[in-house]
């Protein structure tokens, strides 16, 4: 399998970043509806497993792009 091109890496980074933003906003909206305290909401976002996975994938893609 060939290495992804720079353009493909950038597109993947953009798509993951957009998804991360949507997911974060969704978590924030649900937290606000539940009237969660801000610190609890921030902790929930920091510990969210899917957001953690997205952050790790973004880090790998950015490192690959920098090579």
Beta strands, then each sheet from edge to edge (+ up, - down):
end
